[in-house]
């Protein structure tokens, strides 16, 4: 290696002398595109203004040009700072490296030619015999750059021969920390040793266990990936074979690389230590292979937040995580750069090219004729959020320039006795002295405190970014965390795109086991990175990825299978499809019942209402209303209160309804049946007596329900039909519920019997027929309900609850419709029938006169007369007579 460097030094010296000689004689060796700024001392600058092309410089690099302007911006600030190098102006000689190490080496010769100014000019003779006349360039005291580690490595080997200190703003290869080989090299960015650890921590945080690695050929890429692989050996992360992108890679090379990466189907994570040019071509190869969205990239700082690597390949790069040494964007640079125009920035040879690339136009009128959509630049275009974003290394460029400024300022203060301007001692300082001062400076820079350790490196501190698609369908780098000795990720800012942006993509050798199905991993024999998936039992949870354990009774595995949780109790909710229909029907029933009650109250004294037995009708309506309301106790969430209401209302509501019906049918039956045997009115047929009988019947159910509550207090309990289901229900068995309704069943049967007996009442007294129809229907409903309800006890509890609700609703609706709808129809739509005809008064008068004529007759004669007089009115009674009589009048008639 030493011999190689010596030979390289001799070659560079010969080339420099030759170049210097031809310039002395006025012969140009060809124009060198550069940016020159006059000054008392000159700093060199190396920036990737263009990409690395196949045979030279490639496409324009907007990020590299921003870095160039950052050096100009920093020098302007330094030269206008009275406290830093007073009286001294720093100039610059800035060159393009094209991200190519061999090209950068040629450019670096421009810096070292100034060292031959000590050569005797008399030793040169011009071909035309003229006297050499040449003003040698100012010596370059130091170089800011380069960007890529391969370029910096090549340049550092030459600069050290001429003792020119070099401060890089982006080169991070660990190899450059070797001071035995790169003793004049320093950097304001941390080496890749820290970066490799940060990338490994990212892979660990993402839960990846199998990743691919890709590196650019050279010190930066290969050493960076090697460091990453060495660090991963102490973890459970498995790596594929390292893929190296050769320097002369073609599109076919990248296509083969993508094809190989895709053969490892489930290793979606790819760690890259590659140049921005290689990243750009790699992403383009992925797009050609139609694998957009398959790979998730972890990119090194050479990718960083540059727009160039992802331009045109945004969809392929979406979700990528990149790193940059910790920095704070320089707001002053934003103001400076966005104020540049083709007029005030034309002194920079590449500025118009930057303008054309940014605004997609051209200053060449003839060029527009070759384009499909020609657009001529006006120079009046303005920067916006879409056209400008500060490049990630701008702050480091500023810090690198300031490092030289602070070192020169210390030299000025020590050698010039505090006087402003240049002094002879200052001009005699060599590169070695400047290097020693550079190593010991410390100042607050744009990226924090700048200082160098013994290896000329800066301590590791990184910012993490993710390339994401925004809501406006454009893409940008989003900060997602930091790394300072350890990783700190802000997961709320991490997004992976697609239909599930919060789900971390997996990168494994084998497909991940489905924990929702209770699968655990089982290692394949002889393979530490891959596994098989084996099902845990359905009642087990995963202790870890490799073991299962049983949950205790009443608990079930969590969704993530990482533990057990109490089984949530199920119950019929109001928004359930099983609850909505009965709820709506109950509400409609309540509304109809209230409407009928209002009509009854409004027309309380009309003949049709009076003839129906108003008191019992109100009781019946209250029972129907309670039956509808009982449906809500069945749907409500089981609790001590709702269970108590359920026990009381289910049986009591039905008993109230059918107690009223039983009392009514029994009274009618007794009235008409006794009229056939005696003219005396039956006992207990008055409204008051009927209400007492009705409430007596209701009190039986009320007492029974109260005793049931006292003996077996209501409570809500959980039952477990299966290991994964818990049902919250009232502590009542199906048999107990049926028994609680048994008294209501007895009343229904008795009502049906009396309805059947009174079915042949006179045509005009047709309420008995409506009652009979209602009771027949009710019996059918309840007879069908009991076996169905008990038979569905082993099925879904929601079905059973819904059946019970519908049974109550149907029962109440049938009673309401059959008994009250005819009356409401007459009251509302046939008021002519709701009148008491005069025929009733005539009949009653005739009855009284007939009965009066019997008085004083012999018994036998009276009996015959009674039969003859009683038959006459019956045969002469009209339909309206019965419709207008109240039950009390009927009783009087008989």
ABEGO torsion letter per residue (X at the ends): XAAAAAAAAAAAAAAAAAAAAAAAAGBBAEBBBBBBBBBABBBBBBBBABBBBAAEBBBBBAAAAAAAAAAAAAAAAAAABAABGBGBBBBBBBBBAGGBAAAAAAAAAAAAAAAAAABBAAABBBAAGBBBBBBBBBBBABBBOBABAAAAAAAAAAAAAAGBBBBBAABABAAAABAAABAABBBABBBAAAAAAAAAAAAAAAGBABBBBBBBBEAAAAAAAAAAAAAAAABABBBBBBBBBBAABBAAAAAAAAAAAAABAABABBBBBBBAAAAAAAAAAAAAAGABGABBBBBBAAAEABAAAABGAAAAABGBBBBBBBBBBBAAAAAAAAABBAAAAAABAAAAAAAAAAAGBBABAAAAAABABBBBBAGABBBBAAABBBBAAAAAAAAAAAAAAAAAAAAAAAAAGGBBEBBAAAAABBAAAAAAAAAABBBBBAAEBBBBBAAGBBBBBBBBBBBBBBAAGBBBBBBAEBBBGBBBBBAAABBAEEABAABBBBBBABBBBBAAAGBBBBBBBGBAABBBBBBBBAABBBABAABBBBBBBGBBBBAAGAEBBBBBBBBBBAABAAAAAAAAAAAAAAAAAAAAAAAAAAAAABAAAAAAGAAAAAAAAAAAAAAAAAAAAAABBBBAAAAAAAAAAAAAAAAAAAAAAAAAAAAAAAAAAAAAABABBBBGABAAAAAAAAAAAAAAAAAAAAAAAAABBBBBBBBBABAABBBBBBBBBAAAAAAAAAAAAAAAAAAAAAAAAAAABBAABAAAAAAAAAAAAAAAAAAAAAAAAAAAAABBAAAAAAAAAAAAAAAAAAAAAAAAAAAAAAAAABAAAABBBAAAAAAAAAAAAAAAAABGBBAAAAAAAAAAAAAAAAAABBAAAAAABBAAAAAAAX
